[in-house]
């Protein structure tokens, strides 16, 4: 009867390689400083929000006085405020150097959108 002949198989020796030990060492994190910076950024955001509302109201008044050309000075005022925002915040006593650049850019964008929104609401009243 047919006997099966099996061929010898090579043994693969599994050699366990020592894995490099990796130890995670977190950097020092000052939670108090982080919270204070966040609160400071929020204060600056409130000031920028108040300025945007004022600029939006002024823009709406300028437009309502003369709709044909009132939009130009309203737009110019909004963009000039963005250009001078850093200096204005310094004059108001805020330390802008404590804020990150991306935070300031987001605040400027919010200023422009909020001023535009308030201006549009003022025009439609």
C-alpha positions, 0 to 999 in steps of 0.5 A, a space after each residue: 500500500 502506498 506509504 507516504 514519505 515525508 521529507 524532513 522539514 527545516 527547523 526555523 529557529 526563532 531567535 528573539 531579538 532584544 527590542 530596544 527599550 523605549 521610555 517615554 519621558 514627558 517634557 515639563 508642563 507648567 499647567 498654571 502658565 498654560 491656563 494664564 496664557 489661555 485666560 489672557 488670550 480670551 481677554 484679548 479676544 473680548 477686546 477685539 470683539 468689542 472693537 469689531 462691534 464698534 467698527 461694524 456700527 460705524 460702518 453701518 452709519 457711514 453706509 446709511 449716510 451715503 449708500 453709494 460711497 459709504 461702503 468704501 470708507 467702512 471697508 477701509 476702516 475695518 482693514 486699517 483696524 486690522 493693520 493697526 490692531 497690534 499697536 492698538 492692543 499695546 496702547 491699551 496695555 495688552 502684551 501681544 508678545 504673549 500670544 501665538 501668531 496663529 491665535 492673533 491671525 484667528 482673532 483678526 479673522 474673527 474681527 473682520 467677520 464680526 465687523 462685517 456682520 454687525 455692519 450688514 445688520 446695521 444696514 438692514 435695520 
